[in-house]
């Protein structure tokens, strides 16, 4: 992969991450930087999945089906990271403190 391919993947990953976050209902407890990182990873994974399924990824225009696969992967990634971050912040007992620390 060339440097322009990597830069374009990062830029597309930013857009894909934001679109993936917008697709999900409700508020996600993750920041925009983490959303962008999930989007960048999702852009690479979505392209690999699109190629494996047989969707043409090297066309002269915008690959709408590949972009759709990337957004779906990004939405799943944002949902997974949001669930993991929410669980980490609330703890096992749902955020309640027990014992003598009150």
ChimeraX attribute file (.defattr): number of C-alpha atoms within 10 A of each C-alpha:
attribute: neighborCount
match mode: 1-to-1
recipient: residues
	/A:1	5
	/A:2	7
	/A:3	8
	/A:4	9
	/A:5	10
	/A:6	12
	/A:7	11
	/A:8	12
	/A:9	20
	/A:10	19
	/A:11	15
	/A:12	19
	/A:13	25
	/A:14	23
	/A:15	20
	/A:16	31
	/A:17	31
	/A:18	19
	/A:19	18
	/A:20	26
	/A:21	26
	/A:22	15
	/A:23	15
	/A:24	15
	/A:25	8
	/A:26	8
	/A:27	9
	/A:28	17
	/A:29	15
	/A:30	17
	/A:31	9
	/A:32	13
	/A:33	11
	/A:34	14
	/A:35	26
	/A:36	24
	/A:37	17
	/A:38	26
	/A:39	33
	/A:40	23
	/A:41	20
	/A:42	29
	/A:43	28
	/A:44	18
	/A:45	16
	/A:46	23
	/A:47	21
	/A:48	17
	/A:49	16
	/A:50	19
	/A:51	14
	/A:52	10
	/A:53	9
	/A:54	9
	/A:55	16
	/A:56	13
	/A:57	17
	/A:58	10
	/A:59	7
	/A:60	6
	/A:61	7
	/A:62	10
	/A:63	13
	/A:64	11
	/A:65	14
	/A:66	21
	/A:67	19
	/A:68	15
	/A:69	21
	/A:70	30
	/A:71	26
	/A:72	20
	/A:73	25
	/A:74	33
	/A:75	25
	/A:76	18
	/A:77	20
	/A:78	29
	/A:79	19
	/A:80	13
	/A:81	18
	/A:82	19
	/A:83	14
	/A:84	13
	/A:85	15
	/A:86	15
	/A:87	14
	/A:88	12
	/A:89	11
	/A:90	11
	/A:91	12
	/A:92	9
	/A:93	9
	/A:94	11
	/A:95	11
	/A:96	8
	/A:97	10
	/A:98	8
	/A:99	5
	/A:100	5
	/A:101	5
	/A:102	5
